[in-house]
Amino acid sequence: MSHPLYVAFIWHQHQPLYKSRQNLSQTSSQYRLPWVRLHGTKDYLDLILILERYPKLHQTVNLVPSLILQIEDYAAGTAIDPYLALTLTPVEQLKQEQKKYIIEHFFDANHRTLIDPNPRYAQLYEQKQEEGKTWCLENWKLEDYSDLLAWHNLAWIDPLFWDDPEIEVWLKQGKNFTLSDRQRIISKQRQIIKRIIPQHRKMQEAGQLEITTTPYTHPILPLLADTNSGTVAVPDMVLPQNRFLGSEDLPRHLRKAWDMYLERFGRVPRGLWPSEQSVSPEILPYIAKEGFKWICSDESVLGWTLKHFFHRDETGNVLEPDLLYRPYQLSTSEGNLAIVFRDHRLSDLIGFSYGAMKPDRAASDLVGHLEAIHRSYKKRQTHPETASDQPWLVTIALDGENCWEHYQNDGLPFLEALYDLLSDREDIKLVTVSEFLEEFPPTAKIPAKSLHSGSWVDGSFTTWIGDPVKNKAWDLLTEARNVLAKHPEATEKNNPEAWEALYAAQGSDWFWWFGEGHSSNQDSIFDQLFREHLCAIYRALNEPVPPSLLKPLEERKITGDRLPEGFIHPVIDGIGDEQDWDKAGRMEIGGARGTMHQSSVVQRVFYGWDHLNFYLRWDFKAGVKAGKDFPSELHLLWFYPGLLLNNSPIPLDKIPNKPPLNYLFHHHLGLNLVTESIWLQQAGTEYTWHSRITRAEMALNKCLELAVPWGDLHIEPDYGLEMIAIMADEGNFRTYLPEQGAIRLEAP
């Protein structure tokens, strides 16, 4: 029997718990950062209002309980954050330190999508970038601060609401905003935020939306149950000094999520999004006992579980679709659970890559992948040995808020183009996960004890444990939890502050930002919030606060070299926009490495990728010119360890006979930095090179920026490759980078 291809979109809505536990009044809640409020006006409501226009399309949205609490605080007008307080301050009363803070932080936004489209906002941003913060502090007038305060809030209001008469007036006004204007902008934000939860409930009751939930404050349940679970994926992981065993806290997080859901949505939940899609055999009985029917995790977890890791063809489509695109049954001592596993790459395309493409093309690309999957399904149905009565379910699950900042008009053109393509399709059907499971219960089974312990990040927990600073945080949490355990009289009913502080400290976000792997310009605030939550436990119990909680867990140092921290999507214009490259890998080449390198005209190299391209940026000394102050040619050479391919020597003269220059390579990309011409070669038999078409793009202005499509290299996703860069003149070798070894990459 042939079925349509079923597709389940799951949008995960979550922000850390920014609520401070210091100096809280009875009438207002002090928040350290504004992101729930700003995402509340830009991302949570519009996502489902757009969907409501397409009633045939059903989807799933996950709302984390601790996010709901923060949304409700802002909706009630009881939440105050530093950005909001300054927005409502008369500019005549601003102190010098407040002005510095405004200049430093009120451009916290993607400037290409949120700042540049608004002329007045862009003007102020350019002044800060070109003239510097000190100049702004010395030269800006009060009206400049007032306009910046207004635009920081206006820019975060979703385009879907721009037809509101008041918003329309503000957008046309553009400048000369008054305190009254700013007050009304904040009131408009509250109006939008108030609609978020009721609109979700309305669409769930209409049957178009399924709402799911997450453990209360977004903890990593497997680590909360036992920090030793980190060694399942990484056996030699360095663990915290003290083992955290908190199984008794699992039902508390699950019950609070269940009760909040029932109160807000008038029904019991069916689906649970485990925080960071983190699962382990130990947590499953607790989830089943609470009454949840299904959970979601990542394809890497399924691969580890089945000992069958997924491979893809050159277009990125899974070669084992029958294993990934189906639900599985988990049998536990407390009943059965269904589990679905997301397609990691399709999810990442929306989350990290499509924002850099034209909306129509991005939508067509995603639908093209779904069509290819459906063709594979139909082909298998024509053969008795592969035919099945069970249809395929493609699960696309991702962050539903942060990605849109990189899209035109907050993703509205992309989503409209996508939904237009899918709305009337008979062969592709969008469903909620529960709809699919009710009609097609899982037939494949995974023994609960065989489920891998891991998350969506590499199938492991290394993002939250194993680093020295992360481990230190776990030890501090363990110490506080043990103190609470010594106070049996402190129950959730008679001492809720101690327990709420514990739940907050158990959230995953603090551990995400601690140590290596992730960093932001707000690391110190995340550090402070974590320690505030722990301090609140001691204070609620009338216990002395340990001195270790009164100082930061780590002092962030500015380092030179770093590995890529995430996908990047730079505009190739030779400008080297810092926002474009903030998650790129970096290697210091020039004076930062010591006196023996000070003669290098290349100061640093940035590199990174998304699903479309590999990106490279070279920063040169100021004032130097290609062909005059440094060689006129750049040659990039790739080889693929472990793959049997034709390889050839570097096609340049005067190559030194030493590694890695005497290696054989498979691809060669040449760039003439004077004429800006580009050519691509691929190795053939008998040490030959053959020309290939390339769509690589370069720009040389303040720096050199380059984008090389992965499609030019014709390699399958997830393969590792290594690259060196050579500078040459008229085909003669001059020097190469990096001196410390090849740049290691991985095609996504």
Helices and strands as residue ranges (DSSP letters): E 5-13, E 29-30, H 35-39, I 40-44, H 45-52, E 59-63, H 65-76, E 79-80, H 82-87, G 91-93, H 96-105, I 111-115, H 119-131, H 133-139, H 142-154, G 159-161, H 165-173, H 179-194, H 196-206, E 209-212, H 221-225, G 227-231, G 247-249, H 250-265, E 271-272, G 275-277, G 281-283, H 284-290, E 294-298, H 299-306, H 321-324, E 328-332, E 335-342, H 344-348, I 349-353, G 354-356, H 359-381, E 393-399, G 402-406, G 408-411, H 412-422, E 428-430, H 433-439, E 444-447, G 448-450, H 468-485, H 496-505, H 509-513, H 523-540, G 547-550, E 585-588, G 591-593, G 595-597, E 602-609, E 613-620, E 633-639, E 667-672, E 677-683, G 685-687, E 689-692, E 697-700, E 703-709, H 710-713, E 720-729, E 732-737, E 743-746
